Amino acid sequence: PSKVLGRAILVRGVAKLVLGHNRQRYTLPHREILVEASQLLIRAEEILVKAAGEVNEGSIYTHGNLGELYLHDVGHVPLALLH
């Protein structure tokens, strides 16, 4: 795994998250998109940790975006606090 790959997947996950939020704003179907976003962010984190270690710059963004998703979209405070 490489940091470049991890960051590319992170960017895709954030783009999906934004798309899901935009669709939600206009009351369009969005749940599947948010699920995809969470899966991409989790995968990005796995790759980044393998490539750069537990503490790395990319993980700041994966944890921040996952925390936001779990708090605002899922409504699961304990999961949000883990990120």
QUIURHU-V110004 format. One record per helix or strand of 2 or more residues. SS is the DSSP state (alpha for helix, beta for strand). FROM is the first residue (numbers start at 1). TO is the last residue. If there is no record, write none. Layout:
ss->SS from->FROM to->TO
ss->SS from->FROM to->TO
//
This chain:
ss->alpha from->3 to->25
ss->alpha from->31 to->52
ss->alpha from->57 to->74
ss->alpha from->77 to->82
//
